Amino acid sequence: MFHNNFPGSYIGSMEANLRGVALTAVAPVAWGTNYYVTHEYLPADHPLYGAALRALPAGLVLLLLCRKLPRGAWWWRSAGLGLLNVSVFFVLVYVASQLLPTSVASTVMAVAPLAMMLMAWPLVAERPALLHLAGAVLGLAGVCLMLLTGAERVSLPGVLASAVAMVVSSFGYILAKRWNDGTDVLASTAWQLVAGGLLLLPAAVLVEGRPPALSAAALWAFAYVTLVATALAFTAWFAGLRQLPAGTVGLIGLLNPVTGVLLGTALAAESLTLQQLGGLALVLTGVVLGRPKPPAWFRRAGGPPRPGAGRAAGWWRATGSTRLRSRARPGRCSTAPRDPRSAPARTPDH
């Protein structure tokens, strides 16, 4: 039996990367549907309650699944990440959505891949690859083509709120990657969401007073936002950050506005314009450019092995040329002169 680790390692690495990309993509797709659900079914005049009712139940559900409490440094880490990734981010996104058209706010958030790459360099020693930087630029250009028409109203406070939300969340994501010490991703995500929700709840009571009355449709919408767009999406996102480079994860996040555009177009029974199709192509190209690099040993080897090459090489190493030489008959496989004394004695034929 032969053992050839080269093709096996290559295939295993590629399969792991593909699984990581597919898992991470769940998050921006879910967030892209969240725009429509929030706008259509959730109360618009209670941003703090909306954020708290989104984060806290999601965190509690994950906490029931993992049944783990923070230990040691994870108490203050959970509070810090919950503040950045949940409390501040959710509120600023709501403020931006009230002051800006969704197209403008999404365009500002599309700078997040570039921000994550630049932050990951000093914080987690991930130097941004040129292809990833090119993907970020193409993705941003594609989002602009998809969403901007030139007739949008632009509010400076809204742009600032959206920009701060983008920077704060990007910093929080990279911090979560830096603090990865093997803690269960389900548990660490639960702690962040619970911490963020607990920070939001007293602020909601002080600022907004009594919680809003919710219709049956709003309750179903909150259930979707809590379980799918928050619990599932954040777990997938942080799992991707552990497995993939920050630049790759950031570029996958561009599927968020893509999902929003496709969903809005489908629900309105409309078709995409040529400008939107061009923008969509640029965004998808940017996402593809963000694919993880092959391992260093794979790049040194010059690519994947030819079909059958690994098996042949493994068979040659397993059998060895010595075995072949041991089977060779003098005079048949060798050019050396035959020594009569080494010939076996002949026996008479019967």
C-alpha positions in Angstrom: 0.0 0.0 0.0 1.4 3.4 -0.9 1.2 6.7 0.9 1.3 9.8 -1.2 0.4 12.8 0.9 0.8 15.5 -1.8 -2.5 15.1 -3.7 -4.4 14.1 -0.6 -3.2 17.2 1.3 -4.0 19.4 -1.7 -7.5 18.0 -2.1 -8.2 18.2 1.6 -7.0 21.8 1.8 -9.2 22.8 -1.1 -12.2 21.0 0.3 -11.7 22.7 3.7 -11.5 26.1 2.1 -14.6 25.5 0.0 -16.5 24.4 3.1 -15.3 27.5 4.9 -16.3 29.8 2.1 -19.8 28.2 1.8 -20.3 28.5 5.6 -19.2 32.1 5.7 -21.5 33.0 2.8 -24.5 32.1 4.9 -23.9 35.3 7.0 -24.1 38.0 4.3 -26.9 36.2 2.4 -28.9 36.2 5.7 -28.0 39.8 6.4 -29.1 40.8 2.9 -32.6 39.4 3.5 -32.7 41.1 6.9 -33.0 44.5 5.2 -36.4 43.6 3.6 -37.7 41.9 6.7 -36.8 44.8 9.0 -38.1 47.5 6.7 -41.4 45.7 6.1 -42.4 44.2 9.4 -40.5 45.6 12.4 -41.3 48.9 14.2 -39.2 51.7 12.8 -39.3 54.1 15.8 -37.7 51.8 18.4 -34.1 51.2 17.3 -32.7 50.3 20.7 -35.5 47.8 21.4 -35.2 46.4 17.9 -31.4 45.8 18.4 -31.8 44.4 21.9 -34.7 42.1 20.9 -32.6 40.9 18.0 -29.3 40.2 19.9 -30.4 39.0 23.3 -32.7 36.2 22.3 -30.3 35.0 19.7 -27.5 34.9 22.2 -29.6 33.0 24.7 -30.6 30.4 22.1 -26.9 29.8 21.3 -26.1 29.8 25.1 -28.7 27.0 25.6 -27.1 25.0 22.8 -23.5 25.3 24.0 -24.2 25.4 27.8 -20.9 27.2 28.5 -20.1 30.3 30.4 -17.1 32.5 29.8 -14.0 31.9 31.8 -11.0 34.1 32.6 -10.3 36.8 30.0 -13.5 35.9 28.0 -15.6 37.8 30.5 -14.2 41.2 29.4 -13.5 40.0 25.9 -17.2 39.1 25.4 -18.2 42.5 26.8 -15.8 44.3 24.4 -16.8 42.3 21.4 -20.5 42.6 22.3 -20.1 46.4 22.5 -18.4 46.7 19.1 -20.1 44.0 17.0 -23.6 44.2 18.5 -24.5 47.3 20.6 -22.7 50.1 18.8 -23.0 48.5 15.4 -26.7 47.8 15.5 -27.6 51.3 16.7 -25.4 53.0 14.1 -26.7 50.9 11.3 -30.3 51.9 12.4 -29.3 55.6 12.5 -27.7 55.4 9.1 -30.8 53.7 7.7 -33.0 56.5 8.9 -30.8 59.3 7.5 -29.6 57.7 4.3 -31.1 55.6 1.4 -30.3 52.0 1.7 -28.2 52.2 -1.4 -25.9 54.9 0.0 -25.5 53.1 3.4 -24.7 49.8 1.7 -22.1 51.5 -0.5 -20.4 52.9 2.6 -20.4 49.5 4.2 -18.9 48.0 1.1 -15.6 49.6 2.2 -15.5 47.0 5.0 -13.4 44.4 3.1 -10.6 46.9 2.6 -10.9 48.1 6.2 -10.6 44.5 7.5 -7.6 43.8 5.4 -5.8 46.9 6.6 -6.6 46.1 10.3 -5.7 42.4 10.0 -2.1 43.3 8.9 -1.0 44.8 12.3 -3.5 42.9 14.5 -3.2 39.3 13.2 -0.2 39.5 10.9 -2.2 38.9 7.7 -0.6 41.0 5.0 -3.2 41.8 2.4 -2.6 40.0 -0.9 -2.6 42.1 -4.1 -5.5 40.0 -5.5 -7.5 40.6 -2.3 -6.9 44.3 -2.6 -7.9 44.3 -6.3 -11.0 42.3 -5.3 -12.0 44.9 -2.7 -11.7 47.7 -5.3 -13.7 45.8 -7.9 -16.3 44.9 -5.3 -16.7 48.5 -4.2 -17.0 49.6 -7.8 -19.6 46.9 -8.4 -21.7 47.9 -5.4 -21.7 51.5 -6.6 -22.9 50.4 -10.0 -25.6 48.2 -8.6 -27.0 50.7 -6.0 -26.2 54.3 -7.0 -28.2 56.1 -9.6 -27.0 59.7 -8.9 -30.4 60.8 -7.5 -29.8 59.8 -3.9 -30.0 62.3 -1.1 -26.8 62.3 1.0 -26.8 63.3 4.6 -23.4 63.9 6.2 -24.5 62.6 9.7 -25.9 59.5 8.0 -22.6 58.9 6.1 -20.6 59.4 9.3 -22.9 57.0 11.2 -22.5 54.4 8.4 -18.7 54.9 8.2 -18.3 54.5 12.0 -20.5 51.4 12.0 -18.3 49.9 9.3 -15.0 50.8 11.1 -16.3 49.6 14.5 -17.6 46.3 13.2 -14.4 45.6 11.1 -12.3 46.3 14.2 -14.5 44.0 16.3 -14.3 41.2 13.7 -10.5 41.3 13.6 -10.3 41.4 17.4 -12.4 38.3 17.5 -9.9 36.7 15.1 -7.0 37.8 17.2 -8.5 36.5 20.4 -9.2 33.0 18.9 -7.8 30.6 21.4 -9.7 27.5 20.4 -12.8 28.4 22.4 -16.0 26.9 20.9 -17.2 29.4 18.2 -20.8 28.7 19.3 -20.0 29.7 22.8 -18.0 32.8 21.9 -20.7 34.0 19.6 -23.4 33.5 22.2 -21.4 35.5 24.8 -21.0 38.4 22.4 -24.7 38.5 21.6 -25.8 38.2 25.2 -23.4 40.9 26.3 -24.4 43.2 23.5 -28.1 42.7 24.2 -27.7 43.3 27.9 -25.9 46.6 27.1 -28.7 47.6 24.8 -31.6 46.7 27.0 -31.2 49.4 29.8 -30.4 52.0 27.2 -33.7 51.1 25.4 -35.7 51.4 28.6 -34.1 54.8 29.4 -34.4 56.3 26.0 -37.5 54.7 24.4 -39.6 53.9 27.5 -42.0 51.1 27.2 -41.3 48.4 24.6 -43.4 48.5 21.4 -46.5 46.4 20.9 -45.8 43.7 18.3 -48.3 42.3 15.9 -48.2 38.6 14.9 -46.3 39.5 11.7 -43.7 41.4 13.7 -43.3 38.5 16.0 -42.6 36.1 13.1 -40.2 38.7 11.6 -38.4 39.0 14.9 -38.2 35.2 15.1 -36.5 35.1 11.6 -34.2 38.0 12.4 -33.2 36.4 15.7 -32.7 32.8 14.6 -31.5 33.2 11.0 -30.1 36.7 10.5 -28.4 36.8 13.9 -27.8 33.5 15.6 -27.0 31.5 12.5 -25.4 34.3 10.6 -23.1 35.5 13.3 -22.0 31.9 14.1 -21.2 31.3 10.5 -19.4 34.6 10.2 -17.1 34.1 13.2 -16.5 30.5 12.2 -15.3 31.7 8.8 -13.0 34.3 10.4 -11.3 31.5 12.3 -10.7 29.4 9.2 -10.2 31.9 6.4 -8.1 35.0 5.9 -9.7 38.3 7.0 -9.6 39.5 3.4 -11.4 36.5 2.1 -14.1 36.9 4.7 -14.5 40.6 4.1 -15.0 40.0 0.3 -17.5 37.3 0.9 -19.4 39.9 2.9 -20.1 41.7 -0.4 -22.8 39.1 -1.0 -24.9 41.1 1.4 -25.8 44.0 -1.0 -26.0 41.4 -3.9 -28.6 39.5 -2.0 -30.5 42.7 -1.1 -30.6 43.8 -4.8 -31.6 40.3 -6.1 -34.3 39.9 -3.4 -35.7 43.4 -4.0 -35.8 42.9 -7.8 -37.5 39.5 -7.4 -40.2 40.8 -5.0 -40.9 43.8 -7.2 -41.2 41.4 -10.3 -38.6 43.6 -12.1 -35.5 42.7 -14.1 -32.0 43.9 -13.5 -30.7 46.8 -15.6 -27.5 46.5 -17.6 -25.8 48.8 -15.0 -26.9 46.5 -12.2 -25.8 43.4 -14.1 -22.4 45.0 -14.7 -22.1 45.8 -11.0 -23.1 42.3 -10.1 -20.4 40.9 -12.3 -17.8 43.1 -10.7 -18.8 42.2 -7.2 -18.7 38.5 -8.0 -15.3 38.9 -9.6 -14.1 40.6 -6.4 -15.4 37.7 -4.3 -13.6 35.2 -6.5 -10.4 37.1 -6.3 -10.7 36.9 -2.5 -10.3 33.1 -2.5 -7.8 31.8 -0.1 -4.2 31.3 -1.3 -3.1 27.7 -1.8 -0.7 26.4 0.9 3.0 27.3 0.6 4.0 23.8 -0.2 1.5 23.7 -3.0 2.8 26.9 -4.5 6.4 25.6 -4.3 5.4 22.4 -6.0 3.9 24.4 -8.9 0.3 23.3 -8.7 -1.8 20.2 -8.4 -0.4 16.9 -9.5 -1.3 15.4 -12.9 -4.0 12.8 -12.8 -2.3 9.5 -11.9 1.0 11.1 -11.2 0.7 10.9 -7.4 -0.3 7.2 -7.6 2.5 6.3 -10.0 5.0 8.2 -7.8 3.7 6.5 -4.7 3.9 3.0 -6.3 7.5 3.7 -7.4 8.5 4.7 -3.9 6.6 1.7 -2.3 8.1 -0.9 -4.6 11.4 0.7 -5.1 13.9 0.2 -8.0 15.7 -2.3 -5.8 12.9 -4.8 -6.2 12.9 -4.4 -9.9 16.7 -4.9 -10.0 16.4 -8.0 -7.8 14.1 -9.5 -10.4 16.3 -8.7 -13.3 18.0 -11.7 -14.9 21.6 -11.4 -15.9 21.9 -10.8 -19.6 18.2 -9.9 -20.0 18.0 -6.6 -18.2 21.7 -5.8 -17.8 24.3 -4.9 -20.3 27.1 -6.4 -18.2 28.9 -9.5 -19.7 27.5 -12.7 -18.3 29.8 -14.7 -16.0 29.5 -18.4 -16.9 30.4 -19.4 -13.3 27.3 -17.6 -12.0 24.9 -19.6 -14.3 22.8 -22.2 -12.6 23.6 -25.9 -13.3 21.6 -27.3 -16.2 19.5 -30.4 -15.5 18.6 -32.9 -18.2 15.3 -32.7 -19.8 12.8 -35.4 -19.0 
